Amino acid sequence: MANLEWLKETDMALVVSQSQNEIANMKAKGLDILTHRKRMASEDLDEKFKDPGDRLRLVFVCAMWITGFDVPTCSTVYPPIERQVSRSDAWPSPERRE
């Protein structure tokens, strides 16, 4: 039962780089990027994610936090799904786990 409670209290976030006309483009697709933009601006999401005691445990990332982002508690990192990435440094690798 403790695992279920841990999952229920887990916080998630979206971290994406900004693009031109993104608010209108996302709105046309029925999506609200503004809520996520406000959170990225008002919270220190990278530090929260690095803190093993924080509830932020799942982050969906696009074009940010790619290289040089070390999170010892992160156990799994998946490569981009929709498009092939040609830059070798853009392919994430699993971070170390201590």
C-alpha positions in Angstrom: 0.0 0.0 0.0 2.9 2.3 0.6 3.9 2.2 -3.1 0.4 3.2 -4.1 0.5 6.2 -1.9 4.0 7.2 -3.2 2.6 7.0 -6.8 -0.5 9.1 -5.8 1.6 11.9 -4.4 4.1 11.9 -7.3 4.3 15.2 -9.1 4.9 15.5 -12.8 6.1 18.4 -15.0 6.6 19.3 -18.7 9.9 21.0 -19.5 10.3 22.1 -23.2 12.3 24.8 -24.9 10.3 27.8 -26.1 9.3 28.2 -29.8 7.9 31.1 -31.8 4.1 31.3 -31.7 3.9 28.3 -29.4 0.9 29.5 -27.5 -1.2 29.9 -30.6 0.1 26.8 -32.2 -0.6 24.7 -29.1 -4.0 26.2 -28.6 -4.9 25.3 -32.2 -4.2 21.7 -31.3 -6.3 21.9 -28.1 -3.3 22.1 -25.8 -2.4 24.6 -23.1 1.3 25.3 -23.0 0.9 28.5 -21.0 0.2 26.6 -17.8 3.5 24.7 -18.2 5.4 27.9 -19.2 4.3 29.6 -16.0 5.4 26.7 -13.9 8.8 26.5 -15.7 9.2 30.2 -14.9 8.0 30.2 -11.3 9.6 27.0 -10.0 13.1 25.7 -10.0 12.1 22.4 -11.6 15.6 21.1 -12.2 16.5 21.5 -8.5 13.2 20.0 -7.4 13.8 17.0 -9.7 17.3 16.5 -8.4 16.0 16.4 -4.8 15.2 12.8 -3.8 12.8 14.1 -1.1 10.7 16.2 -3.5 7.4 14.9 -5.0 8.5 15.9 -8.5 9.5 12.5 -9.8 8.4 12.4 -13.4 9.4 15.0 -16.0 8.6 15.0 -19.7 11.5 16.8 -21.4 11.9 18.1 -25.0 15.1 20.0 -26.1 16.2 20.8 -22.6 18.2 19.0 -19.9 19.9 17.0 -22.6 23.6 17.0 -21.8 25.3 17.8 -18.5 22.2 17.2 -16.4 23.2 14.8 -13.7 20.5 13.4 -11.4 21.9 10.6 -9.2 18.4 9.4 -8.3 17.2 9.2 -12.0 17.1 5.5 -13.0 15.8 5.7 -16.6 16.1 8.1 -19.5 14.4 7.4 -22.8 15.5 8.7 -26.2 13.2 10.8 -28.4 10.3 8.8 -29.8 8.9 10.8 -32.7 11.9 12.0 -34.6 15.4 10.7 -35.2 18.1 12.8 -33.6 21.3 13.0 -35.6 23.4 14.8 -33.0 25.2 12.2 -30.9 25.1 14.4 -27.8 21.3 14.7 -28.0 20.8 11.0 -27.2 20.3 10.7 -23.5 21.8 7.9 -21.5 20.8 6.5 -18.2 22.2 8.5 -15.3 24.1 6.7 -12.6 22.2 5.5 -9.6 23.7 5.4 -6.1 
